[in-house]
Amino acid sequence: MKKILVATEKPFAPVAIKGIREVTDAAGYNLVLLEKYSSKQELLDAVADVDAIIIRSDIIDAEVMSAAKNLKIVVRAGAGYDNVDLAAATERGICVMNTPGQNANAVAELVFGMLVFMARGMFSGAAGCELKGRTIGIHAFGNVGRNVARIAKGFGMNIAVYDAFVSKEAVEEAGCRWCETPEELYASSDVVSLHLPATAETKQSINKALLSKMPKPAFLVNTARKEVIHEQELIEVMTERADFKYATDIAPVAAEEFAKFEGRYFATPKKMGAQTAEANINAGIAAAKQIVAFFEEGCERFRLNK
């Protein structure tokens, strides 16, 4: 009998666990839970005899994989996967997957929740501005970016897109304006919403050279990864430009420095992009189904490592 571990420092909602269990029970698998754990040793002990792991933002590194002698697959319930050591997984013959698209609407709605909050002066009572007629620049046009575009249309916004891996035709088919370079995107956008993964190419790529090109007033919303921001250069821009506002659901490393921009900076206490009941359920159940398909059919559709 296959043993599946759900290891979540931030647990799934009970209804999501119920759905995951229904999938694994139907396959004849044994589901075990490790929730709200407080030490890595608890995780190391829990993985000792499991065949598969479902995680959220939990760290699965080489040490964890070495402790999991039977491990064949790790599924990150969500889109981002920089919390899993892909090279270590490949070396050990472990398949790593994510569940793309399951959290996309939740993240996109959060973008607009934060954007309205910032545009209206953080609900302080001071006069703010409206979003209608403004241009939102979407940096990376995957599942989340496309949902952001969908919602932006409802706000009556103009939509510009830059994605090095998406064609002009695909962007225009979605009713958006294609930008040839990041510089073009930032120079023509009142708002920029970031949806980049944290890779060697993207880390600290959102820098002063790009941000300084944005027209006044400028709004930057980051629901991607904090690593893509060059924090010190963003701080420089916000110091030089009283019109520049930044909202994020990933607390920056330099949180104390950003805190001085009262009324122009907001960060959620924890990463909130996937924190809806719907996203929680969708991602968890998708992860369980992918594990069953992997073992029963050899399906590796969402495999991330080679």
C-alpha positions in Angstrom: 0.0 0.0 0.0 1.3 3.4 -1.0 1.8 5.8 1.9 1.1 9.5 1.2 2.1 12.3 3.6 0.5 15.7 3.7 3.2 17.8 5.3 1.9 21.3 5.9 3.2 23.8 8.5 0.2 25.9 7.3 -2.5 23.2 7.1 -5.1 22.7 4.4 -8.7 23.5 5.3 -10.5 20.4 6.8 -12.7 20.2 3.7 -9.6 20.0 1.5 -8.2 17.2 3.6 -11.5 15.4 3.3 -11.3 15.7 -0.5 -7.6 14.6 -0.6 -8.5 11.6 1.6 -11.4 10.6 -0.7 -9.0 10.5 -3.6 -6.3 8.5 -1.8 -8.8 6.1 -0.2 -10.4 5.4 -3.6 -6.9 4.4 -4.8 -6.3 2.2 -1.8 -3.5 4.4 -0.4 -2.7 5.3 3.2 -2.9 9.0 3.9 -1.0 10.5 6.9 -0.9 14.1 8.1 1.8 16.2 9.6 0.3 19.6 10.3 1.5 22.7 12.1 4.9 21.1 12.8 7.4 23.3 14.5 10.7 21.6 13.8 12.5 20.1 10.8 13.1 17.0 12.8 9.4 16.3 12.9 9.4 16.4 9.1 12.4 14.2 8.8 10.8 11.6 11.1 7.5 11.8 9.2 9.0 11.2 5.7 11.0 8.1 6.6 8.7 5.5 5.0 6.4 7.5 2.6 6.1 7.1 -1.1 4.7 10.6 -1.8 4.5 14.0 -0.2 2.0 16.8 -0.7 3.2 20.2 0.6 2.4 23.9 0.4 5.2 26.3 1.2 7.1 23.7 3.1 10.8 23.2 2.4 11.8 19.9 0.8 15.6 19.9 0.5 18.2 17.3 0.0 18.2 16.4 3.7 14.5 15.7 3.7 14.8 13.6 0.5 17.7 11.6 1.9 15.5 10.8 5.0 12.7 9.6 2.7 14.1 6.3 1.4 10.9 5.3 -0.4 10.0 8.7 -1.8 9.0 8.8 -5.5 7.1 12.0 -5.9 6.6 15.4 -4.3 3.7 17.6 -5.3 3.7 21.3 -4.4 0.0 22.2 -4.0 0.3 25.6 -5.8 2.2 27.2 -8.6 5.5 28.3 -7.0 8.1 25.6 -6.4 11.3 27.2 -5.3 10.8 25.6 -1.9 11.8 22.2 -3.4 15.3 21.4 -4.4 14.8 20.2 -8.0 18.4 19.2 -8.5 18.5 17.0 -5.4 15.2 15.4 -6.5 16.6 14.6 -10.0 19.7 13.1 -8.5 17.6 10.8 -6.3 15.1 9.9 -9.1 12.2 11.8 -7.4 9.5 13.4 -9.5 8.5 16.9 -8.5 5.2 18.5 -9.6 3.2 21.6 -8.9 -0.5 22.2 -9.5 -0.6 25.1 -11.9 -3.7 27.2 -12.2 -5.5 25.9 -9.1 -4.7 29.1 -7.1 -4.7 31.5 -10.1 -8.1 33.2 -9.4 -7.4 33.5 -5.7 -4.1 35.3 -6.4 -5.6 37.5 -9.1 -8.4 38.6 -6.8 -5.8 39.4 -4.1 -4.0 41.7 -6.6 -7.1 43.8 -7.0 -7.9 43.8 -3.3 -4.5 45.3 -2.6 -4.6 47.6 -5.5 -8.0 49.1 -4.5 -6.7 49.4 -0.9 -3.6 51.3 -2.1 -5.4 53.4 -4.7 -7.9 54.5 -2.0 -5.2 55.7 0.4 -5.4 52.5 2.5 -8.9 53.5 3.5 -7.6 56.3 5.6 -10.4 58.7 4.5 -8.1 60.7 2.3 -9.0 61.2 -1.4 -7.6 58.4 -3.6 -7.8 57.6 -7.3 -9.8 55.3 -9.5 -8.5 52.4 -11.6 -10.8 52.9 -14.6 -8.8 54.1 -17.6 -5.4 53.4 -16.1 -3.0 50.9 -17.6 -2.0 47.8 -15.7 1.2 46.1 -16.8 1.2 42.4 -16.2 4.8 41.0 -15.9 4.5 37.3 -16.8 1.4 36.0 -18.5 0.8 32.6 -17.0 -2.4 31.4 -15.3 -2.4 34.1 -12.7 -1.5 36.9 -15.2 -4.3 35.8 -17.4 -6.8 36.0 -14.5 -5.5 39.4 -13.6 -6.2 40.5 -17.2 -9.7 39.1 -17.0 -10.5 41.1 -13.8 -8.8 44.2 -15.1 -11.2 44.3 -18.0 -14.0 44.5 -15.5 -12.4 47.5 -13.9 -12.2 49.2 -17.3 -8.4 49.2 -17.3 -6.1 49.1 -20.3 -3.9 46.0 -20.1 -0.2 45.7 -21.2 1.7 42.4 -21.0 5.4 41.4 -21.1 6.3 37.7 -21.0 9.5 36.5 -22.8 7.8 33.1 -23.4 4.4 34.2 -24.6 3.8 35.2 -28.2 2.4 38.6 -29.4 -0.4 36.7 -31.0 -1.4 35.0 -27.7 -1.3 38.2 -25.8 -3.4 40.1 -28.4 -5.9 37.2 -28.6 -6.4 37.7 -24.8 -7.4 41.3 -25.6 -4.1 42.8 -24.2 -1.3 45.0 -25.6 1.9 43.1 -26.2 5.2 44.8 -25.0 8.4 43.8 -26.7 10.6 44.5 -23.6 10.2 44.9 -19.8 11.3 48.6 -20.3 8.3 49.2 -22.6 5.9 47.6 -20.1 7.1 49.7 -17.2 7.3 52.9 -19.1 3.7 52.6 -20.3 2.0 51.2 -17.1 0.5 53.1 -14.1 0.3 49.8 -12.3 2.6 46.8 -12.6 1.5 43.4 -11.2 4.4 40.8 -10.8 3.9 37.1 -11.5 7.4 36.0 -12.1 8.9 32.8 -10.7 12.2 33.2 -8.7 14.9 31.9 -11.0 18.5 32.8 -11.6 17.4 35.1 -14.4 14.6 36.9 -12.5 16.0 37.3 -9.0 16.5 41.0 -8.3 15.5 41.8 -11.8 12.8 44.3 -10.7 15.2 47.1 -10.2 15.5 50.9 -10.2 16.2 51.1 -13.9 12.8 49.5 -14.6 10.7 51.0 -11.8 12.0 54.6 -12.4 10.4 54.4 -15.9 6.8 54.1 -14.5 4.7 57.3 -14.9 3.3 59.1 -11.9 1.5 58.0 -9.7 2.9 54.5 -9.8 1.7 51.3 -8.1 3.7 48.1 -7.8 1.9 44.9 -6.6 3.9 41.8 -5.9 2.1 38.5 -5.3 5.0 36.4 -6.9 8.2 36.1 -4.9 10.2 38.6 -2.8 13.4 37.5 -4.5 12.4 39.0 -7.8 12.6 42.5 -6.2 15.8 44.4 -5.8 14.8 45.7 -2.4 17.4 48.4 -1.9 16.7 49.8 -5.3 13.0 49.8 -4.8 13.6 51.7 -1.5 15.7 54.2 -3.4 12.8 54.7 -5.9 10.3 55.2 -3.1 12.6 57.6 -1.3 13.0 59.7 -4.4 9.3 59.5 -5.5 6.5 60.3 -3.1 4.0 59.1 -5.7 5.3 55.5 -5.7 3.3 52.8 -3.8 4.2 49.2 -3.1 1.9 46.4 -1.9 2.9 42.8 -1.5 1.8 39.5 0.1 5.4 38.5 0.7 7.1 40.5 3.5 10.4 41.8 2.2 13.7 41.2 3.9 14.1 44.9 4.6 10.6 45.2 6.1 11.7 47.8 8.7 13.1 50.1 5.9 9.9 49.8 3.9 7.8 50.6 7.0 9.0 54.2 6.9 6.9 54.7 3.8 3.7 55.1 5.8 0.6 55.2 3.6 2.6 54.0 0.6 3.6 50.5 1.6 1.6 47.4 2.6 2.6 43.8 3.3 0.3 41.0 4.5 1.5 39.3 7.7 1.7 36.0 5.8 1.7 35.0 2.1 -2.0 35.3 1.2 -2.2 34.5 -2.5 -3.6 31.0 -2.1 -5.4 31.6 1.2 -8.9 31.0 0.1 -11.1 28.0 0.8 -11.6 27.4 -2.9 -7.9 27.5 -3.8 -7.0 25.4 -0.8 -9.4 22.7 -1.9 -8.6 22.9 -5.6 -4.8 22.6 -5.1 -4.9 19.9 -2.5 -7.3 17.7 -4.4 -5.3 18.3 -7.6 -2.1 17.2 -5.9 -3.7 14.0 -4.7 -5.1 13.2 -8.1 -1.7 13.8 -9.7 0.0 11.4 -7.3 -2.6 8.7 -8.0 -2.1 9.3 -11.8 1.6 9.1 -11.4 1.6 5.7 -9.6 -1.3 4.2 -11.5 -0.7 5.5 -15.1 2.9 6.8 -15.1 1.5 10.3 -15.8 4.1 13.1 -15.4 2.2 15.9 -17.0 3.2 18.6 -14.5 6.7 17.3 -13.8 9.1 20.2 -13.0 12.5 18.4 -12.9 14.2 16.3 -15.5 
